[in-house]
């Protein structure tokens, strides 16, 4: 499928040329969508066709190319829609977070960050099972507190920490 990837990317680059883009401006988003949906992101592991791994390298290249032709004011919306189509693409999630930060949408940034950490990568959702990562818990608590987090959310985080055995004392002071 390496030949398909190169051919698809070359055709997209050809479609982006100024002479071609003016003719195909309405067709370009459809072309990008077809390109993203037809090339697989799940690849078989060598010698074990029952197991797969995800590779979004090509998809992320296509998204980068596509974003060059999207107005800044619409990029977060486009990235959110693409992330919903590819929820297990961590680079796309991080790109969306960055775009929300650049646009100053802090509430949307916090929401998208929660979505990202609860879904991708899988190890982040098991944070509660890692009492040795007390620094991560403390950083999350401090982030929530700095952002004016609701006291019930902070209480739930502290309760989670206590249940998993994370020591939350900072300089001899318990949180």
C-alpha positions in Angstrom: 0.0 0.0 0.0 3.1 2.3 0.0 2.4 3.0 -3.7 -1.2 4.0 -2.8 0.0 6.4 -0.1 2.5 8.1 -2.4 0.0 8.3 -5.3 -2.7 9.8 -3.0 -0.4 12.3 -1.5 1.0 13.3 -4.9 -2.6 13.8 -6.2 -3.5 15.9 -3.1 -0.4 18.1 -3.7 -1.3 18.4 -7.3 -4.9 19.5 -6.3 -3.4 22.2 -4.1 -1.5 24.0 -6.8 -2.9 27.5 -7.4 -3.9 26.6 -11.0 -5.8 23.5 -9.9 -7.1 24.7 -6.5 -9.2 27.5 -8.0 -11.1 24.9 -10.1 -11.4 22.2 -7.4 -11.8 24.4 -4.3 -15.2 22.9 -3.6 -14.0 19.4 -4.4 -10.9 19.6 -2.2 -12.5 18.9 1.2 -14.3 15.9 -0.4 -11.0 14.7 -1.8 -9.3 15.0 1.6 -12.2 13.1 3.2 -12.0 10.3 0.7 -8.2 10.1 1.1 -8.5 9.9 4.9 -11.2 7.3 4.8 -9.9 5.0 2.1 -6.4 4.4 3.4 -6.2 2.1 6.4 -4.8 3.2 9.7 -4.9 -0.3 11.2 -1.9 -2.4 10.1 -1.3 -6.1 10.8 1.6 -7.0 13.0 4.2 -9.0 11.1 3.7 -12.8 11.5 0.5 -12.3 13.5 -2.4 -11.2 11.4 -4.7 -11.4 14.5 -3.1 -8.3 16.0 -3.0 -4.8 14.7 -1.3 -1.5 15.4 -2.5 2.0 14.4 -0.4 4.2 12.1 -1.7 7.7 11.4 1.5 9.0 9.8 -0.1 9.4 6.3 -3.4 10.7 7.8 -1.6 13.4 9.8 0.3 14.5 6.7 -3.0 14.9 4.8 -4.5 16.8 7.8 -1.4 19.2 7.8 -1.8 19.8 4.1 -5.6 20.4 4.4 -5.2 22.9 7.3 -3.0 25.1 5.2 -6.1 25.9 3.1 -8.5 26.3 6.0 -9.0 29.8 7.5 -7.6 30.2 11.0 -11.1 30.8 12.4 -12.3 27.4 11.2 -9.4 25.2 12.0 -10.5 24.2 15.5 -13.9 23.2 14.1 -12.3 21.1 11.3 -9.8 19.5 13.7 -12.6 18.6 16.1 -14.6 17.0 13.3 -11.5 15.1 12.1 -10.7 14.0 15.6 -14.2 12.6 16.0 -13.6 10.6 12.8 -10.2 9.4 14.1 -10.6 9.2 17.9 -7.5 7.0 18.5 -5.2 9.5 16.6 -3.3 11.1 19.5 -1.4 13.6 17.3 -4.7 14.9 16.0 -6.0 15.3 19.5 -2.9 17.3 20.5 -3.2 19.4 17.4 -6.8 20.3 18.4 -5.6 21.2 21.9 -3.0 23.5 20.5 -5.4 25.1 18.2 -7.9 25.8 21.0 -5.0 27.3 23.1 -3.9 29.5 20.2 -7.5 30.7 19.7 -7.8 31.4 23.5 -10.8 29.0 24.0 -9.8 27.9 27.5 -13.1 26.2 28.3 -13.0 24.2 25.1 -9.3 23.5 25.7 -10.1 22.0 29.2 -13.0 20.0 27.8 -10.9 18.6 24.9 -8.0 17.8 27.3 -10.3 15.8 29.5 -11.6 14.0 26.4 -8.1 13.3 25.2 -6.8 12.0 28.6 -9.8 9.8 29.2 -9.5 8.1 25.8 -5.9 8.3 24.4 -3.5 6.9 25.1 -4.9 4.1 27.1 -2.3 4.3 29.8 -3.5 7.8 30.9 -6.9 6.5 31.8 -5.3 4.0 34.2 -3.6 6.9 36.2 -5.7 5.9 39.2 -3.9 2.5 39.2 -0.5 4.1 39.5 0.0 5.4 43.0 3.7 5.9 42.3 2.8 8.8 40.0 1.9 11.1 42.8 3.5 14.0 40.9 0.9 13.6 38.1 -1.9 13.6 40.6 -0.6 16.7 42.2 -0.2 18.5 38.9 -3.7 17.6 37.9 -5.1 18.9 41.2 -3.0 22.1 41.0 -4.2 22.6 37.4 -7.9 22.2 38.4 -7.4 24.5 41.4 -5.6 27.2 39.3 -8.4 27.0 36.7 -11.0 27.7 39.4 -12.2 24.1 39.4 -15.4 23.3 41.2 -14.9 22.1 44.8 -16.8 18.9 44.2 -14.4 18.0 41.3 -11.4 18.8 43.5 -12.9 16.7 46.3 -13.4 13.8 43.9 -9.8 14.0 42.8 -8.6 14.1 46.4 -10.8 11.1 47.2 -9.4 9.2 44.2 -5.9 9.9 45.4 -6.6 8.7 48.9 -8.3 5.5 47.6 -5.2 4.6 45.5 -2.8 5.4 48.3 -1.2 8.6 46.8 0.4 10.8 49.4 -0.7 14.4 48.7 1.3 16.2 51.3 3.4 19.0 49.9 6.1 20.2 52.2 4.5 18.6 55.2 1.1 20.1 54.5 -1.7 17.8 53.5 -4.0 18.8 50.6 
